[in-house]
Amino acid sequence: MTEIREGSLHKKFEVEGVIFEIFYGYSTEEEKQHGWGPQPQYPIFTERPQYTARGFPFATAYQDCCEYYQPIRQKKEDNWCYNCKLFDQREKYIGICTCEKRREAVARSGTQESNETNDGGRCL
């Protein structure tokens, strides 16, 4: 069995023409200090938004929901994207927010960034 090391590639996949490389690492310094092993580090799209070619924002299943949240199940503790009717899950933890209002807001503001990098490693 191969030892998992910080910076090692966990997996590589494509969503809507964007290639994501997910690397192992630590979310906090405390994780490292406690001696826990590195974990896959998925992008944090709330900090570094990324968009499909059509202008829809990428989202992770466990990020906090936005103002347009439409719950699948009414549970107060499940206010994450994975519980939203507008979340189109494409990979285990990554999907696309299909909210037309969010897409239109991005188009109006001109804030759509390129898909050059993400917090999970590299987005090619």
Secondary structure as the mmCIF struct_conf table of DSSP 4:
data_model
#
loop_
_struct_conf.conf_type_id
_struct_conf.id
_struct_conf.beg_label_comp_id
_struct_conf.beg_label_asym_id
_struct_conf.beg_label_seq_id
_struct_conf.end_label_comp_id
_struct_conf.end_label_asym_id
_struct_conf.end_label_seq_id
HELX_LH_PP_P HELX_LH_PP_P1 THR A 2 ILE A 4
TURN_TY1_P TURN_TY1_P1 GLU A 6 GLY A 7
STRN STRN1 LEU A 9 VAL A 15
TURN_TY1_P TURN_TY1_P2 GLU A 16 GLY A 17
STRN STRN2 VAL A 18 GLY A 25
BEND BEND1 SER A 27 THR A 28
HELX_RH_AL_P HELX_RH_AL_P1 GLU A 29 GLN A 33
TURN_TY1_P TURN_TY1_P3 HIS A 34 GLY A 35
HELX_LH_PP_P HELX_LH_PP_P2 TRP A 36 PRO A 38
STRN STRN3 GLN A 39 PRO A 40
TURN_TY1_P TURN_TY1_P4 PHE A 45 GLU A 47
BEND BEND2 ARG A 48 ARG A 48
STRN STRN4 TYR A 51 TYR A 51
TURN_TY1_P TURN_TY1_P5 ALA A 53 ARG A 54
BEND BEND3 GLY A 55 GLY A 55
HELX_LH_PP_P HELX_LH_PP_P3 PHE A 56 PHE A 56
STRN STRN5 PRO A 57 PRO A 57
STRN STRN6 PHE A 58 THR A 60
TURN_TY1_P TURN_TY1_P6 ALA A 61 TYR A 62
BEND BEND4 GLN A 63 GLN A 63
STRN STRN7 ASP A 64 ASP A 64
HELX_LH_PP_P HELX_LH_PP_P4 CYS A 65 CYS A 65
TURN_TY1_P TURN_TY1_P7 GLU A 67 TYR A 68
STRN STRN8 PRO A 71 PRO A 71
BEND BEND5 ILE A 72 ARG A 73
HELX_RH_3T_P HELX_RH_3T_P1 LYS A 76 ASP A 78
STRN STRN9 TRP A 80 TRP A 80
HELX_RH_3T_P HELX_RH_3T_P2 CYS A 81 ASN A 83
STRN STRN10 CYS A 84 CYS A 84
TURN_TY1_P TURN_TY1_P8 LYS A 85 LEU A 86
STRN STRN11 PHE A 87 GLN A 89
BEND BEND6 GLU A 91 TYR A 93
STRN STRN12 ILE A 94 CYS A 97
HELX_RH_AL_P HELX_RH_AL_P2 GLU A 100 SER A 109
TURN_TY1_P TURN_TY1_P9 GLY A 110 GLY A 110
HELX_LH_PP_P HELX_LH_PP_P5 GLN A 112 SER A 114
BEND BEND7 ASN A 115 GLU A 116
STRN STRN13 THR A 117 ASN A 118
TURN_TY1_P TURN_TY1_P10 ASP A 119 GLY A 120
STRN STRN14 GLY A 121 CYS A 123
#
